[in-house]
Amino acid sequence: MKNEAMVHIANEDLELLIQSAPKAVNGAPTSEQIKQRKEFKEQVKTFVASHPPGSGFSYNSVMKIIKTRQESPQKVSSTVEASKSKKRTQKRAVRRSDGTTPTNAAPVDYICVLNFEATSNDGPPPRPQEIIEFSSLLINVKTREIDDTFHHYVKPDVHPELSPFCTDLTGTAQDTIDGRIPLEKALVCIGSG
């Protein structure tokens, strides 16, 4: 029950944030529109930081929700409800490689949704592009509820300094990944825990 209350509060906070989003601009933005956009990005970062790791909120996910709502507000009355509704109506059969559906397909109890953030530049991505954040949600198919979450930041090995573009795009600040362990070590820790 506590998790449901927390999710409800988070969804209300997200709804208020979405409603305060500056409208999309066609053409070149004015200096006032640029200022409003920067201020709003800071509000999104504050929103994401105010929720515990693993809550499913990242800078990118919130910005994608806002973009979707601005493009088609009549289609989405509530982000979470729309997501649940889509999952209810979107029953996909397990298919073999030849396109047929097996009659004895094992039912799926859980779905694990993964989200990755990686190093990036304004232009061609760095090589190699490295994971800096990963999170997951464990969704119970029967109850359509989130049963568990996971969230972890890691420090990239090859390009340990994030570009300003990467920080702006992902919402991950340099000091967030400084002092973190590399992905390879994080996976070993997770696997043994």
ABEGO torsion letter per residue (X at the ends): XAAAAAAAAAAAAAAAAAAABBBBBBEBBBAAAAAAAAAAAAAAAAAAAABBBGAGBBAAAAAAAAAAAAABAAABABAAAAAAAAAAABBBBBBBAAGBBBAABBBBABBBBBBBBBBBBBEBBBOBBBBABBBBBBBBAAAGBBABBBBBBBBBAABABBBAAAAAAAGBBAAAABGBBBAAAAAAAAAAX
